Amino acid sequence: MWHFAEKDVLLSDGGTWQGNAERRMRVRTLVRSFTYTFGLAAFLSVLAALAGARPACAQLGFDRPGGDYASAPVPSGDPAVCAARCEHDKSCRSWSFSYPSASGEQAMCWLKREVVPRAKASCCVSGVRGAGVIEPALGEAEYSIDRVGGDYRSFDTPVDPRGKACAAACKADSRCRAWTYLRPGYGTAAAQCFLKDTIKPPRRSPCCVSGVVR
């Protein structure tokens, strides 16, 4: 049987019995005050918003036209470089990155003094300060992933930030196990699709979108 000589005995988490009780009382008081002032519905809405909160991330396939105060090329062709530039510049509120073009224009980064509304554009990735480039987890489409080797067929394909036509071609071919979409401007003038009969290891590269089908 446990016996406590004093209420403020040290607990295993480093707190004390009395200290933990006081913290619980403060939380209850705050909850009551908020509910009394704003109502139960407002309190439940706040809890739901906190539960559903997710880290902000950049938007692939969107530009934020206007509001530029600085621009510079990105020799690596990696949108994460543009996001980092905005993060380290106190004047920056949002940013846009354009991939290298088929006509030979290099990748560019634009920093903006305000949060400009986004607009659909296959050329670009954009975001707000604090929203880095977070590639989706490995799955049907692997952004900024190349799978080098295992090709049995390649062909030019329409420019698409998600490589949908390439993915569809792989799904329609029973021989195809994986695919890689190569953006224009990364060593090629046109967008290209590579179908693979062998699943190769993923490698991070801003040039590509890949996927495993079967």
C-alpha angles and dihedrals in degrees: 000000000000118000123188117198092191134024094229093061113149113261128211093258092058095257129104132245091243093043093051091049091052091050091050090050091051091051091050091050092051092049092049092048093049093046092047092049102040104018134248094278092058091049092051090048091055091050091050092050092050092048092051097043115126132185113271115249139184121268116242113213095024134105128197103214119205136009094086120158099164138020135179139166121262106217093189092055090225118138090205087072090059092049090051092050090055092046092055096045114080091203093058120099100163140000145203129207124195121202120232110279132233089244092062102263110146126236112279137198124208122194119204134202093216139034099265118199113259124244129194112262126155090208097066156055119204140176148155128262110285092027106102126187104280111181115213115257120268109287139102092340121027110197119210089010127126124191104201118207136005093092120155097165138020133179143162114273137184116278108262128158090221100039092231096160091052092049091049092051091053093048090051093053115072090204093059117094100166140005142203126204113206115206118227114259096041097101094311134075095217133045111260137199124212120197116201134199091193127057108234126193116273118251123191112244130147089221096077156045117204140177145184116230107174 
